[in-house]
Amino acid sequence: MSLHLEPIRVATGSGDEEGRLVLMQDRLVAVLVRLSEQHGPDAGRWFLEAGLGPLAGPDQPSFAGLDEAQDWILRRLDGLRT
């Protein structure tokens, strides 16, 4: 199982606009947003702006990099077959 990340600007209402659509088998599973300087020490981290299906829920983690985010997403999607 592999993921495809598509760059996109996200209208968050803040300076956090750099984003990635996360697709698995041509289906949207998540939206990641890179945190801007307004987030202080968390600036540059990738935030789970929206998770769909098994990724939905109250837990919205942030990740040091896109590889870490993809690993987290794949672990949660493990076993999901379409």
Biopython code that builds the backbone (N, CA, C, O; Angstrom):
import numpy as np
from Bio.PDB.StructureBuilder import StructureBuilder

atoms = [
    (1, "MET", "N", (0.858, -1.162, 0.000)),
    (1, "MET", "CA", (0.000, 0.000, 0.000)),
    (1, "MET", "C", (0.910, 1.232, 0.000)),
    (1, "MET", "O", (1.853, 1.318, 0.786)),
    (2, "SER", "N", (0.618, 2.169, -0.878)),
    (2, "SER", "CA", (1.423, 3.381, -0.917)),
    (2, "SER", "C", (0.526, 4.610, -0.981)),
    (2, "SER", "O", (-0.645, 4.541, -1.353)),
    (3, "LEU", "N", (1.112, 5.713, -0.609)),
    (3, "LEU", "CA", (0.398, 6.988, -0.581)),
    (3, "LEU", "C", (0.950, 7.902, -1.658)),
    (3, "LEU", "O", (2.116, 7.799, -2.041)),
    (4, "HIS", "N", (0.110, 8.787, -2.136)),
    (4, "HIS", "CA", (0.518, 9.835, -3.069)),
    (4, "HIS", "C", (0.189, 11.163, -2.404)),
    (4, "HIS", "O", (-0.933, 11.374, -1.943)),
    (5, "LEU", "N", (1.175, 12.059, -2.357)),
    (5, "LEU", "CA", (0.969, 13.383, -1.773)),
    (5, "LEU", "C", (0.916, 14.419, -2.887)),
    (5, "LEU", "O", (1.833, 14.523, -3.702)),
    (6, "GLU", "N", (-0.153, 15.168, -2.908)),
    (6, "GLU", "CA", (-0.390, 16.184, -3.930)),
    (6, "GLU", "C", (-0.297, 17.564, -3.275)),
    (6, "GLU", "O", (-1.087, 17.874, -2.384)),
    (7, "PRO", "N", (0.664, 18.400, -3.706)),
    (7, "PRO", "CA", (0.766, 19.750, -3.132)),
    (7, "PRO", "C", (-0.490, 20.567, -3.431)),
    (7, "PRO", "O", (-1.054, 20.490, -4.522)),
    (8, "ILE", "N", (-0.915, 21.349, -2.442)),
    (8, "ILE", "CA", (-2.099, 22.196, -2.600)),
    (8, "ILE", "C", (-2.044, 23.309, -1.565)),
    (8, "ILE", "O", (-1.488, 23.132, -0.481)),
    (9, "ARG", "N", (-2.624, 24.456, -1.903)),
    (9, "ARG", "CA", (-2.782, 25.521, -0.909)),
    (9, "ARG", "C", (-4.101, 25.279, -0.185)),
    (9, "ARG", "O", (-5.110, 24.944, -0.804)),
    (10, "VAL", "N", (-4.080, 25.452, 1.121)),
    (10, "VAL", "CA", (-5.251, 25.176, 1.950)),
    (10, "VAL", "C", (-5.722, 26.482, 2.594)),
    (10, "VAL", "O", (-4.927, 27.208, 3.191)),
    (11, "ALA", "N", (-7.003, 26.772, 2.469)),
    (11, "ALA", "CA", (-7.586, 27.979, 3.057)),
    (11, "ALA", "C", (-7.924, 27.708, 4.517)),
    (11, "ALA", "O", (-9.055, 27.350, 4.848)),
    (12, "THR", "N", (-6.929, 27.883, 5.389)),
    (12, "THR", "CA", (-7.125, 27.613, 6.813)),
    (12, "THR", "C", (-7.588, 28.845, 7.575)),
    (12, "THR", "O", (-8.019, 28.740, 8.724)),
    (13, "GLY", "N", (-7.502, 30.012, 6.943)),
    (13, "GLY", "CA", (-7.847, 31.245, 7.636)),
    (13, "GLY", "C", (-6.682, 31.794, 8.435)),
    (13, "GLY", "O", (-6.834, 32.749, 9.197)),
    (14, "SER", "N", (-5.506, 31.182, 8.257)),
    (14, "SER", "CA", (-4.298, 31.645, 8.944)),
    (14, "SER", "C", (-3.141, 31.577, 7.948)),
    (14, "SER", "O", (-3.355, 31.377, 6.753)),
    (15, "GLY", "N", (-1.932, 31.742, 8.440)),
    (15, "GLY", "CA", (-0.753, 31.673, 7.575)),
    (15, "GLY", "C", (-0.384, 30.264, 7.156)),
    (15, "GLY", "O", (0.555, 30.073, 6.384)),
    (16, "ASP", "N", (-1.108, 29.278, 7.653)),
    (16, "ASP", "CA", (-0.818, 27.876, 7.339)),
    (16, "ASP", "C", (-1.508, 27.500, 6.030)),
    (16, "ASP", "O", (-2.633, 26.999, 6.038)),
    (17, "GLU", "N", (-0.830, 27.742, 4.903)),
    (17, "GLU", "CA", (-1.443, 27.473, 3.602)),
    (17, "GLU", "C", (-0.793, 26.329, 2.842)),
    (17, "GLU", "O", (-1.444, 25.708, 2.002)),
    (18, "GLU", "N", (0.474, 26.033, 3.115)),
    (18, "GLU", "CA", (1.150, 24.967, 2.381)),
    (18, "GLU", "C", (0.567, 23.632, 2.831)),
    (18, "GLU", "O", (0.604, 23.293, 4.013)),
    (19, "GLY", "N", (0.036, 22.893, 1.889)),
    (19, "GLY", "CA", (-0.613, 21.645, 2.258)),
    (19, "GLY", "C", (-0.319, 20.507, 1.314)),
    (19, "GLY", "O", (0.311, 20.681, 0.270)),
    (20, "ARG", "N", (-0.785, 19.344, 1.700)),
    (20, "ARG", "CA", (-0.695, 18.139, 0.877)),
    (20, "ARG", "C", (-2.009, 17.379, 1.006)),
    (20, "ARG", "O", (-2.488, 17.107, 2.107)),
    (21, "LEU", "N", (-2.578, 17.043, -0.150)),
    (21, "LEU", "CA", (-3.665, 16.074, -0.162)),
    (21, "LEU", "C", (-3.003, 14.714, -0.104)),
    (21, "LEU", "O", (-2.039, 14.463, -0.827)),
    (22, "VAL", "N", (-3.503, 13.839, 0.740)),
    (22, "VAL", "CA", (-2.931, 12.505, 0.868)),
    (22, "VAL", "C", (-3.918, 11.524, 0.251)),
    (22, "VAL", "O", (-5.053, 11.388, 0.707)),
    (23, "LEU", "N", (-3.463, 10.848, -0.793)),
    (23, "LEU", "CA", (-4.318, 9.925, -1.533)),
    (23, "LEU", "C", (-3.787, 8.504, -1.424)),
    (23, "LEU", "O", (-2.579, 8.269, -1.468)),
    (24, "MET", "N", (-4.707, 7.570, -1.284)),
    (24, "MET", "CA", (-4.377, 6.149, -1.321)),
    (24, "MET", "C", (-5.301, 5.525, -2.355)),
    (24, "MET", "O", (-6.523, 5.610, -2.230)),
    (25, "GLN", "N", (-4.726, 4.901, -3.372)),
    (25, "GLN", "CA", (-5.502, 4.275, -4.437)),
    (25, "GLN", "C", (-6.516, 5.264, -5.012)),
    (25, "GLN", "O", (-7.690, 4.935, -5.182)),
    (26, "ASP", "N", (-6.053, 6.466, -5.306)),
    (26, "ASP", "CA", (-6.873, 7.529, -5.896)),
    (26, "ASP", "C", (-8.043, 7.977, -5.021)),
    (26, "ASP", "O", (-9.019, 8.529, -5.529)),
    (27, "ARG", "N", (-7.952, 7.747, -3.729)),
    (27, "ARG", "CA", (-8.977, 8.205, -2.786)),
    (27, "ARG", "C", (-8.339, 9.126, -1.758)),
    (27, "ARG", "O", (-7.271, 8.833, -1.220)),
    (28, "LEU", "N", (-9.008, 10.244, -1.492)),
    (28, "LEU", "CA", (-8.522, 11.191, -0.493)),
    (28, "LEU", "C", (-8.692, 10.591, 0.902)),
    (28, "LEU", "O", (-9.791, 10.186, 1.282)),
    (29, "VAL", "N", (-7.586, 10.537, 1.666)),
    (29, "VAL", "CA", (-7.662, 9.995, 3.022)),
    (29, "VAL", "C", (-7.291, 11.028, 4.084)),
    (29, "VAL", "O", (-7.645, 10.874, 5.253)),
    (30, "ALA", "N", (-6.567, 12.099, 3.673)),
    (30, "ALA", "CA", (-6.163, 13.105, 4.660)),
    (30, "ALA", "C", (-5.722, 14.395, 3.976)),
    (30, "ALA", "O", (-5.418, 14.425, 2.783)),
    (31, "VAL", "N", (-5.699, 15.453, 4.774)),
    (31, "VAL", "CA", (-5.135, 16.739, 4.354)),
    (31, "VAL", "C", (-4.115, 17.133, 5.423)),
    (31, "VAL", "O", (-4.442, 17.226, 6.606)),
    (32, "LEU", "N", (-2.888, 17.360, 4.990)),
    (32, "LEU", "CA", (-1.826, 17.809, 5.884)),
    (32, "LEU", "C", (-1.525, 19.272, 5.596)),
    (32, "LEU", "O", (-1.577, 19.705, 4.445)),
    (33, "VAL", "N", (-1.209, 20.037, 6.645)),
    (33, "VAL", "CA", (-0.865, 21.451, 6.501)),
    (33, "VAL", "C", (0.434, 21.708, 7.256)),
    (33, "VAL", "O", (0.617, 21.263, 8.389)),
    (34, "ARG", "N", (1.328, 22.434, 6.598)),
    (34, "ARG", "CA", (2.593, 22.797, 7.248)),
    (34, "ARG", "C", (2.367, 24.023, 8.123)),
    (34, "ARG", "O", (1.861, 25.043, 7.655)),
    (35, "LEU", "N", (2.739, 23.920, 9.386)),
    (35, "LEU", "CA", (2.518, 25.001, 10.350)),
    (35, "LEU", "C", (3.461, 26.172, 10.082)),
    (35, "LEU", "O", (4.657, 25.989, 9.852)),
    (36, "SER", "N", (2.897, 27.372, 10.118)),
    (36, "SER", "CA", (3.646, 28.592, 9.835)),
    (36, "SER", "C", (4.404, 29.072, 11.073)),
    (36, "SER", "O", (4.320, 28.476, 12.147)),
    (37, "GLU", "N", (5.144, 30.160, 10.891)),
    (37, "GLU", "CA", (5.945, 30.754, 11.964)),
    (37, "GLU", "C", (5.107, 31.174, 13.168)),
    (37, "GLU", "O", (5.634, 31.270, 14.276)),
    (38, "GLN", "N", (3.824, 31.424, 12.975)),
    (38, "GLN", "CA", (2.977, 31.847, 14.096)),
    (38, "GLN", "C", (2.831, 30.759, 15.152)),
    (38, "GLN", "O", (2.311, 31.020, 16.237)),
    (39, "HIS", "N", (3.278, 29.555, 14.854)),
    (39, "HIS", "CA", (3.182, 28.437, 15.793)),
    (39, "HIS", "C", (4.459, 28.243, 16.612)),
    (39, "HIS", "O", (4.630, 27.228, 17.287)),
    (40, "GLY", "N", (5.346, 29.229, 16.540)),
    (40, "GLY", "CA", (6.557, 29.201, 17.358)),
    (40, "GLY", "C", (7.391, 27.958, 17.139)),
    (40, "GLY", "O", (7.787, 27.667, 16.010)),
    (41, "PRO", "N", (7.668, 27.208, 18.220)),
    (41, "PRO", "CA", (8.548, 26.047, 18.101)),
    (41, "PRO", "C", (7.975, 24.933, 17.214)),
    (41, "PRO", "O", (8.722, 24.055, 16.781)),
    (42, "ASP", "N", (6.682, 24.952, 16.940)),
    (42, "ASP", "CA", (6.082, 23.937, 16.073)),
    (42, "ASP", "C", (6.110, 24.330, 14.593)),
    (42, "ASP", "O", (5.683, 23.552, 13.739)),
    (43, "ALA", "N", (6.606, 25.523, 14.287)),
    (43, "ALA", "CA", (6.680, 25.977, 12.891)),
    (43, "ALA", "C", (7.447, 24.960, 12.053)),
    (43, "ALA", "O", (8.489, 24.454, 12.470)),
    (44, "GLY", "N", (6.923, 24.670, 10.881)),
    (44, "GLY", "CA", (7.552, 23.712, 9.978)),
    (44, "GLY", "C", (7.044, 22.297, 10.128)),
    (44, "GLY", "O", (7.273, 21.465, 9.251)),
    (45, "ARG", "N", (6.361, 22.005, 11.219)),
    (45, "ARG", "CA", (5.801, 20.669, 11.406)),
    (45, "ARG", "C", (4.570, 20.505, 10.508)),
    (45, "ARG", "O", (3.960, 21.493, 10.100)),
    (46, "TRP", "N", (4.218, 19.286, 10.212)),
    (46, "TRP", "CA", (3.045, 18.972, 9.397)),
    (46, "TRP", "C", (1.917, 18.530, 10.310)),
    (46, "TRP", "O", (2.080, 17.626, 11.129)),
    (47, "PHE", "N", (0.774, 19.176, 10.161)),
    (47, "PHE", "CA", (-0.389, 18.978, 11.023)),
    (47, "PHE", "C", (-1.481, 18.247, 10.243)),
    (47, "PHE", "O", (-1.745, 18.567, 9.084)),
    (48, "LEU", "N", (-2.112, 17.267, 10.884)),
    (48, "LEU", "CA", (-3.238, 16.564, 10.276)),
    (48, "LEU", "C", (-4.455, 17.475, 10.360)),
    (48, "LEU", "O", (-5.175, 17.472, 11.358)),
    (49, "GLU", "N", (-4.677, 18.250, 9.312)),
    (49, "GLU", "CA", (-5.803, 19.184, 9.263)),
    (49, "GLU", "C", (-7.123, 18.433, 9.183)),
    (49, "GLU", "O", (-8.108, 18.822, 9.811)),
    (50, "ALA", "N", (-7.137, 17.355, 8.405)),
    (50, "ALA", "CA", (-8.354, 16.542, 8.261)),
    (50, "ALA", "C", (-7.962, 15.110, 7.960)),
    (50, "ALA", "O", (-7.103, 14.849, 7.118)),
    (51, "GLY", "N", (-8.599, 14.191, 8.656)),
    (51, "GLY", "CA", (-8.429, 12.774, 8.388)),
    (51, "GLY", "C", (-9.778, 12.182, 8.040)),
    (51, "GLY", "O", (-10.787, 12.540, 8.647)),
    (52, "LEU", "N", (-9.810, 11.291, 7.082)),
    (52, "LEU", "CA", (-11.055, 10.678, 6.638)),
    (52, "LEU", "C", (-11.045, 9.187, 6.954)),
    (52, "LEU", "O", (-9.982, 8.576, 7.067)),
    (53, "GLY", "N", (-12.223, 8.611, 7.095)),
    (53, "GLY", "CA", (-12.325, 7.176, 7.383)),
    (53, "GLY", "C", (-11.610, 6.836, 8.673)),
    (53, "GLY", "O", (-11.877, 7.444, 9.709)),
    (54, "PRO", "N", (-10.694, 5.860, 8.624)),
    (54, "PRO", "CA", (-9.981, 5.431, 9.837)),
    (54, "PRO", "C", (-9.101, 6.511, 10.460)),
    (54, "PRO", "O", (-8.658, 6.368, 11.600)),
    (55, "LEU", "N", (-8.846, 7.585, 9.726)),
    (55, "LEU", "CA", (-8.016, 8.671, 10.251)),
    (55, "LEU", "C", (-8.832, 9.754, 10.933)),
    (55, "LEU", "O", (-8.269, 10.654, 11.556)),
    (56, "ALA", "N", (-10.140, 9.679, 10.826)),
    (56, "ALA", "CA", (-11.014, 10.679, 11.447)),
    (56, "ALA", "C", (-11.032, 10.473, 12.954)),
    (56, "ALA", "O", (-10.884, 9.354, 13.445)),
    (57, "GLY", "N", (-11.211, 11.555, 13.666)),
    (57, "GLY", "CA", (-11.299, 11.456, 15.122)),
    (57, "GLY", "C", (-10.741, 12.690, 15.784)),
    (57, "GLY", "O", (-10.269, 13.608, 15.114)),
    (58, "PRO", "N", (-10.796, 12.711, 17.095)),
    (58, "PRO", "CA", (-10.367, 13.897, 17.833)),
    (58, "PRO", "C", (-8.845, 14.100, 17.848)),
    (58, "PRO", "O", (-8.376, 15.214, 18.079)),
    (59, "ASP", "N", (-8.072, 13.033, 17.602)),
    (59, "ASP", "CA", (-6.615, 13.123, 17.639)),
    (59, "ASP", "C", (-6.113, 13.731, 16.336)),
    (59, "ASP", "O", (-6.255, 13.123, 15.275)),
    (60, "GLN", "N", (-5.526, 14.924, 16.404)),
    (60, "GLN", "CA", (-4.966, 15.581, 15.234)),
    (60, "GLN", "C", (-3.495, 15.860, 15.508)),
    (60, "GLN", "O", (-3.136, 16.954, 15.944)),
    (61, "PRO", "N", (-2.647, 14.873, 15.255)),
    (61, "PRO", "CA", (-1.231, 15.022, 15.583)),
    (61, "PRO", "C", (-0.492, 15.915, 14.594)),
    (61, "PRO", "O", (-1.006, 16.251, 13.528)),
    (62, "SER", "N", (0.719, 16.286, 14.974)),
    (62, "SER", "CA", (1.626, 16.956, 14.046)),
    (62, "SER", "C", (2.874, 16.087, 13.934)),
    (62, "SER", "O", (3.164, 15.269, 14.806)),
    (63, "PHE", "N", (3.604, 16.286, 12.838)),
    (63, "PHE", "CA", (4.735, 15.421, 12.512)),
    (63, "PHE", "C", (5.941, 16.265, 12.123)),
    (63, "PHE", "O", (5.797, 17.347, 11.553)),
    (64, "ALA", "N", (7.125, 15.762, 12.437)),
    (64, "ALA", "CA", (8.356, 16.488, 12.123)),
    (64, "ALA", "C", (8.572, 16.605, 10.618)),
    (64, "ALA", "O", (9.158, 17.582, 10.151)),
    (65, "GLY", "N", (8.112, 15.634, 9.866)),
    (65, "GLY", "CA", (8.295, 15.654, 8.422)),
    (65, "GLY", "C", (7.232, 14.827, 7.724)),
    (65, "GLY", "O", (6.439, 14.140, 8.368)),
    (66, "LEU", "N", (7.225, 14.901, 6.400)),
    (66, "LEU", "CA", (6.223, 14.175, 5.627)),
    (66, "LEU", "C", (6.409, 12.658, 5.714)),
    (66, "LEU", "O", (5.428, 11.916, 5.667)),
    (67, "ASP", "N", (7.651, 12.191, 5.840)),
    (67, "ASP", "CA", (7.873, 10.751, 5.986)),
    (67, "ASP", "C", (7.229, 10.229, 7.266)),
    (67, "ASP", "O", (6.600, 9.171, 7.265)),
    (68, "GLU", "N", (7.387, 10.968, 8.345)),
    (68, "GLU", "CA", (6.779, 10.583, 9.620)),
    (68, "GLU", "C", (5.252, 10.577, 9.508)),
    (68, "GLU", "O", (4.589, 9.676, 10.022)),
    (69, "ALA", "N", (4.705, 11.580, 8.838)),
    (69, "ALA", "CA", (3.254, 11.650, 8.648)),
    (69, "ALA", "C", (2.756, 10.461, 7.837)),
    (69, "ALA", "O", (1.743, 9.852, 8.182)),
    (70, "GLN", "N", (3.461, 10.132, 6.763)),
    (70, "GLN", "CA", (3.055, 8.997, 5.933)),
    (70, "GLN", "C", (3.120, 7.682, 6.705)),
    (70, "GLN", "O", (2.237, 6.836, 6.564)),
    (71, "ASP", "N", (4.147, 7.507, 7.509)),
    (71, "ASP", "CA", (4.253, 6.292, 8.327)),
    (71, "ASP", "C", (3.060, 6.173, 9.264)),
    (71, "ASP", "O", (2.475, 5.097, 9.392)),
    (72, "TRP", "N", (2.698, 7.267, 9.917)),
    (72, "TRP", "CA", (1.566, 7.270, 10.849)),
    (72, "TRP", "C", (0.268, 6.933, 10.110)),
    (72, "TRP", "O", (-0.532, 6.125, 10.580)),
    (73, "ILE", "N", (0.073, 7.560, 8.955)),
    (73, "ILE", "CA", (-1.138, 7.317, 8.166)),
    (73, "ILE", "C", (-1.205, 5.866, 7.713)),
    (73, "ILE", "O", (-2.249, 5.225, 7.833)),
    (74, "LEU", "N", (-0.104, 5.345, 7.195)),
    (74, "LEU", "CA", (-0.093, 3.951, 6.722)),
    (74, "LEU", "C", (-0.371, 2.953, 7.842)),
    (74, "LEU", "O", (-1.057, 1.954, 7.627)),
    (75, "ARG", "N", (0.155, 3.218, 9.032)),
    (75, "ARG", "CA", (-0.122, 2.321, 10.166)),
    (75, "ARG", "C", (-1.619, 2.265, 10.462)),
    (75, "ARG", "O", (-2.152, 1.199, 10.769)),
    (76, "ARG", "N", (-2.298, 3.407, 10.370)),
    (76, "ARG", "CA", (-3.734, 3.442, 10.652)),
    (76, "ARG", "C", (-4.573, 2.879, 9.519)),
    (76, "ARG", "O", (-5.681, 2.392, 9.745)),
    (77, "LEU", "N", (-4.059, 2.943, 8.317)),
    (77, "LEU", "CA", (-4.791, 2.417, 7.172)),
    (77, "LEU", "C", (-4.476, 0.934, 6.905)),
    (77, "LEU", "O", (-5.106, 0.306, 6.054)),
    (78, "ASP", "N", (-3.514, 0.391, 7.628)),
    (78, "ASP", "CA", (-3.127, -0.998, 7.436)),
    (78, "ASP", "C", (-4.337, -1.909, 7.552)),
    (78, "ASP", "O", (-5.089, -1.838, 8.524)),
    (79, "GLY", "N", (-4.513, -2.738, 6.583)),
    (79, "GLY", "CA", (-5.650, -3.650, 6.593)),
    (79, "GLY", "C", (-6.835, -3.125, 5.820)),
    (79, "GLY", "O", (-7.759, -3.884, 5.526)),
    (80, "LEU", "N", (-6.836, -1.836, 5.478)),
    (80, "LEU", "CA", (-7.940, -1.263, 4.701)),
    (80, "LEU", "C", (-7.722, -1.633, 3.236)),
    (80, "LEU", "O", (-6.742, -1.200, 2.631)),
    (81, "ARG", "N", (-8.590, -2.397, 2.681)),
    (81, "ARG", "CA", (-8.482, -2.828, 1.294)),
    (81, "ARG", "C", (-9.726, -2.410, 0.538)),
    (81, "ARG", "O", (-10.848, -2.548, 1.023)),
    (82, "THR", "N", (-9.501, -1.894, -0.667)),
    (82, "THR", "CA", (-10.622, -1.497, -1.501)),
    (82, "THR", "C", (-10.563, -2.176, -2.838)),
    (82, "THR", "O", (-11.435, -1.960, -3.679)),
]
sb = StructureBuilder()
sb.init_structure("model")
sb.init_model(0)
sb.init_chain("A")
sb.init_seg("    ")
for serial, (resi, resn, name, xyz) in enumerate(atoms, 1):
    if name == "N":
        sb.init_residue(resn, " ", resi, " ")
    sb.init_atom(name, np.array(xyz, "f"), 0.0, 1.0, " ", f" {name:<3s}", serial, name[0])
structure = sb.get_structure()
